[in-house]
Structure formats: C-alpha cells, structure tokens
C-alpha cells in the first residue's frame, strides 16, 4: 500500500473521534522530535481491560515507512477498532 494512502486511511479513523471500544492508540518515539524510529500500538479490548502493546521499529522514519504504515492499517482493520487515537508529535526516547 502506498505510504500516503495508508496515512490518509489512518487519519480518517483518527478523525472519527471516540466511538467506544475496542480502541487502538498509536504513539511515535524517536531520538529527535523530527525523526520517529518506533511506533507503539496499544490495543484496549474494553473499558478497564489490560492494554496490549506492540512495538514496531525501523532505522528510517516509521511515519514514512510503507511496510509499517501498511501493518498499522492491518492492525486497525483486523482488530475491529471502533476508536483509533494518534498521539501528535514524536516523544523522545
């Protein structure tokens, strides 16, 4: 899947706002605010349930990595996420 297409699909899910559970949250991390080397995907099945995390790492910026963006779309779709949130910016490691 094209990187731009994947980003648009993720943004479309995020724009919907909170629609209930299950919820998928995306957080980006890196050594500088301009370069994200990893993304943490957090899945919450229901309110009060234990969150599950998956970390995807790349030597390039994960926000521009076609494979990682495609994986994020697959995770969102296969989990049946009603809500998708994305933390803005890159948190420093």
N, C-alpha and C positions, 0 to 999 in steps of 0.2 A: 504494500500500500504506500502511496506517495506520502511524504512527511507532512506536507501542507494539508492534504486531505485528512490525515489522521488527527492533526492538531485541530482542525475545524470540527471534526466529529467529537473530540474530547470537549472542546469549548461549548459545543451545543448541549452536551449533557450537563456541564457545569452551570450554564445559564439557566437551566430549569429550576435551580434552587432546591431546597429541601422538600422531598416528596415522600419521605418515610424510609424504611429500611427494606432491604439491605443497603448499606452505604459503602462507597469506595472513596477513599481520600488519597490524593497524590501530593507528595511533598518532595521538593528538589533540594539536593545538597551538593556543595562543592567547596573548593578552596578559595574561590573568589565569587563576588556577587554576580559576575557576568558569565560564569562557566560552571554548569551543573554536571558533575561526574556520576551522580547516582540519583535514583528516584526511589522513594519508599512508597509502596502501595499498601494501604491499610484497609482491611475489609471488616465491617461490623455487620453481623447477621441480623441482630435485633437490639433494641434498646437494652442496655445493661449487660449485653453479652461480651465475652472476651474478644478483643480485636486480634485479627491475624495480620501479620506483616510479611511482605515480600520485598526484597531489596534488589534492584536491577542496577548494575554498574557498567560503565563504559569509559574508555580512555578519551573519547570525544564527548562533546556536549550531548547529554541524553535527550535534551529537548529537540535536537536536530538529527537524532539517530533514527533512521527509518525502521529498523528492526524493533527497537524498544518502543517506539510510538505505536507500531502495529500490535505489539504484545499488550500494551496498555488498553487498546481498543478491545482486543480479545478478552482480556480480564473483565472489563466493564460489561461487555455483552454476555459473556458466559456466566457471570455471577448473578445476572438479573438485577443489577443495582438500580434501585429506584432513585437514589441520590448519588451524585458524584460531586466531590469538592476538590478544589485545587488550591493549595497554599501559594499565594503570589510570591514571586521572587525566589532567590536561592539562599538557603540557610547555610552558614559557614560551618565547615567540619572542624 
